Structure formats: C-alpha cells, structure tokens
Amino acid sequence: MLTERGRRAVGLWPSERSADQLVDLLRRAEDLTDDPDERSRIRQAAAALHGVSSDIITDVGAAWVRSQTGL
C-alpha cells in the first residue's frame, strides 16, 4: 500500500496544479458534449471551481483520496 508520501512521489496525490487541471478538463468535457443541459452544468461547475482557491481544491482532493484509500 502506498503512503501519502509515496502517492505524492508518483503523482497520485492532488497538487497545486490539480485545480487548474480540473477546470481544464471540465472545459474540454463541455466541448465534447452535444447536450445543452449537460454543457450548461459543466460550464457552471468550471466557473465555480475557477473562483475557488487551488489550496482549497487540493485539500478537498487530498481528503477524498484519504477517505478512499484508508490513509
């Protein structure tokens, strides 16, 4: 089992860049869907995350990883 330190070393732990990457992925997903409702929801999620501090998103991501892996 990988520890938090090990997960950081192999890129499986959220980093400061995770917030920007998540917003970028949401914007790409918006471009890929033809459903106007889904596109709107994705756009709203990206806009909401864009205004949140990357530290907060990183902390939330790390907490989720901990809860999923039992760390």
C-alpha positions in Angstrom: 0.0 0.0 0.0 1.3 3.4 -0.9 1.6 6.1 1.7 0.7 9.7 1.2 4.4 10.4 0.6 4.6 7.6 -2.0 1.4 8.8 -3.7 2.9 12.3 -4.0 6.1 10.9 -5.5 4.2 9.1 -8.3 1.7 11.8 -8.9 -1.3 10.1 -7.4 -1.9 12.8 -4.8 -3.6 16.2 -5.6 -1.1 19.0 -6.1 -1.4 22.8 -6.5 -1.9 22.2 -10.3 -4.8 19.9 -9.7 -7.3 22.7 -9.5 -6.2 24.2 -12.9 -6.2 20.7 -14.4 -9.7 20.0 -13.2 -11.0 23.3 -14.6 -9.3 22.5 -17.9 -10.8 19.0 -18.0 -14.2 20.4 -17.4 -13.9 22.9 -20.2 -12.8 20.0 -22.5 -15.8 18.0 -21.4 -18.0 20.9 -22.2 -16.7 20.9 -25.8 -17.3 17.2 -26.1 -21.0 17.1 -25.2 -23.9 17.9 -27.5 -26.4 18.0 -24.7 -27.1 21.7 -23.9 -28.2 21.0 -20.3 -25.1 19.0 -19.6 -22.9 21.6 -21.3 -24.5 24.3 -19.0 -23.9 22.2 -15.9 -20.3 21.6 -16.8 -19.8 25.3 -17.6 -21.3 26.3 -14.2 -19.0 23.7 -12.4 -15.9 25.0 -14.1 -16.8 28.6 -13.3 -17.5 27.8 -9.7 -14.2 25.9 -9.3 -12.3 28.6 -11.1 -13.1 31.1 -8.3 -12.0 28.7 -5.6 -8.5 28.8 -4.2 -6.3 26.0 -5.5 -5.3 25.3 -1.9 -8.9 24.5 -1.0 -9.4 22.2 -4.0 -6.1 20.5 -3.2 -7.1 19.9 0.4 -10.5 18.6 -0.7 -8.9 16.3 -3.2 -6.4 15.0 -0.6 -9.2 14.4 1.9 -11.1 12.4 -0.7 -8.1 10.3 -1.6 -7.5 9.6 2.1 -11.1 8.5 2.6 -11.0 6.3 -0.5 -7.7 4.6 0.4 -8.0 4.5 4.2 -4.9 6.6 4.8 
